[in-house]
Amino acid sequence: MKEVLDKYASLLYDLFLYDVEVYSQGWIYAWILIPALCYTVFFVIKWVVLTLPIWLPGKILLNEIEKLVKSAKKTTKQK
């Protein structure tokens, strides 16, 4: 399991370094920043997908806790 997590972290790090390299190139800031804006949209979508295994379980857990709290409040109000 540790090997998988290490490889995943290494992949994220390498991809982040690639993105920094892309943003460091001069062509991305040409033509009224249109390439930079397009790459930024791609960057955000890419990182949402890449980090999905990290933040999705927490989001699901928080939604379930919120549902339980709401149902508990509803049950308390009905009594």
N, C-alpha and C positions, 0 to 999 in steps of 0.2 A: 504494500500500500504506500509506503514511504517513497518508493521509486517512482510510482505513478504521480504522486504529488510533486516530487522534485522535477520530473519531466514537464509537468503542467506549468509549474512556476517558471522553469527555464524557457518554455515556449512563450509564456506571457512576457517575460523579460526581453526575449529576442524580438518579438513582434513590437514591443514598445520602442526598443532601440531603432527598429526599422522605421517606425512612424516619426521618431525624432529626426532621423536622417532625411526622410521625405520633407519634413517641415524646414529642414536646414538648406534645402536646395533653392536656388534663386528663381527657377522657372515657376514655382508654385505661387509666387507673389506678383506675377505678371498679369496683364489684362484686367485691371481693376479687381484684383484678388478673387476672380471667379474660380480658378483652380484651387485656391486655398479654401474657399467656402465649400466647394464640392468635396474636397478631401476631408474636411472637417465633418461633414454629414456622414461620409463613409466611415470615418474614424469612430464616431459615436456609435453608429449601428454595429460596427465590427466589435467594439469593446463591450457593448451590451451583450452580444452573443457569446463572446469569449469568456466573460465573467459570469455567465448565467449559472454555472454550477456553484458559484460562491454565494450570490445574493438571492437566488430563487428559493432555496429551502427556508431561509430566514423570512422572506416575504410570505410564503405559504403559511409558516408557523404563526407569524403575526396576524395574518388574516383569520386564521382559525381561533386564535386567542380573542381577537376582537369580536368574532361571532359568539363565542362563549360568554363574554362579558355582556354583550347586548341581550342575549337570551336570558342571562341571569337577572339583568335589570328589568326585563320585560316580565319575568316570572315574579319578581319582587313587587312590581307595581300592580300586578293582577291580584295579589293577596290582600 
